[in-house]
Amino acid sequence: MGDAVYVTLRDRPGGSGHRGAGGPLRRVSGTVVLLGTVSLLTDVSSEMVASVLPLYLTAMVGLAPVAYGVLDGLYQGVSAAVRIAGGYLGDRGQHPKWVAVAGYGASAVSRLAMLPATSFAAITAVVTADRLGKGLRTAPRDALIAAVSKPEALGRAFGVHRALDTVGAALGPLVAFALLLLVPGGYDSIFVVSFAFAVAGLAVLVLYVPDLPTATRVEHPRRMLTEVTGRKLRRPLLAAALLGVLTIGDGFLYLALHSRDDVAARYFPLLYVGTNIAYLALAVPVGRLADRVGRARVLVAGHLALLGGYLLAALPGGNVGLTLTVLLLLGCFYAATDGVLAALVSRLVAAGARGSGIAAAQTTVVLARFAASVLFGLLWSVQGPQRALLLFAALLAVAVPVAGWLLRGVDRVVPAAGAAHPEQAPA
């Protein structure tokens, strides 16, 4: 690829980059920063919609908790249908950027499709299209991040990307809240502005992110399947499934706070902002911590923060302090799990199957969370939010040490054969 555009020296094969003084952004590839910018703009778009969706669906459309649980499960899990395909296409064709472009494009179109969607069936179709786009783009994007990052700094690279991503996730609800203040009940304006941000993110990806191959291609599909289903990934995937099936969607936690707390009810879209600010503050330091002490340990510890959030949200009464603590714990959970899982898995498969390996882990998580959302919706309808949260907290308290046992020694696994140093990867 002699005509490839290199954003910084850190993107060049064999480029050493500057390792001296400077913040985290100085120590990661320019491609990571560009992909973070794409995610920032896209997350402004998606979180504008996500932050009003629970109230929009329950108050405006009139969905019952069970129906909302099904839709929330789709929002969490439908992307699983194409995550493996996205990872495989990026690895096999060695054009991960354009696979990601297709995914970002599908999500952008879904923003406008929300305008005429008023029935449960129509909204379900739009949400499905959006999540399919997310599923298609995530693994190729994360494989690009892993490919241009040093192995010992993967946690920091994913942390920087997730931090930029989370800036957008924090801004999105603020934009939605401001629009609703200006135009009460103006959900259509949210969908239109959301589309504009999605198009801006897509433009940055198309125009500025280089289409770098992630590594030497794994030639035979059977070899790719062997990498994804191999022994090194079995225990991590089992642990991810066990923890994921006890991870409910944010919307349920916020609705539980909404049902008991006047502040949460009054400023519902801003609950997403609180979580994302906590995530933003913690993503880079927690990623660096994972590089030092072990990504598996940090991944498991993150679920202890989630357990604390369940317990506090299950209390019969609340105040501003308790609500903010729940948001802080939820942000800590995401900082310790989202990018950390991708960084962990990316070192357990051959470089040429990296996208497929990451996709396998992400697919496992979203399928488990789909089941969690549906199950929690049923429990909410039968037992109420507090009892449902306490039951999930009890089960998670049992699952965390089991997951810790499954992940013992995973960080000490020797990198898979064919894992080229990122700065020596072909470009």
Secondary structure, 3 states (H helix, E strand, C coil): CCCCCCCCHHHCCCCCCCCCCCCHHHHCCHHHHHHHHHHHHHHHHHHHHHHHHHHHHHHHCCCCHHHHHHHHHHHHHCCHHHHHHHHHHHHHHCCHHHHHHHHHHHHHHHHHHCCCCCCHHHHHHHHHHHHHHHHHHHHHHHHHHHHCCCHHHHHHHHHHHHHHHHHHHHHHHHHHHHHHHHCCCCHHHHHHHHHHHHHHHHHHHHHHCCCCCCCCCCCCHHHHHHHHHCHHHHHHHHHHHHHHCCCCCHHHHHHHHHHHCHHHHHCHHHHHHHHHHHHHHHHHHHHHHHHHHCHHHHHHHHHHHHHHHHHHHCCCCCCHHHHHHHHHHHHHHHHHHHHHHHHHHHCCCCHHHHHHHHHHHHHHHHHHHHHHHHHHHHHHHHHCHHHHHHHHHHHHHHHHHHHHHHCCCHHHCCCCCCCCCHHHCCC
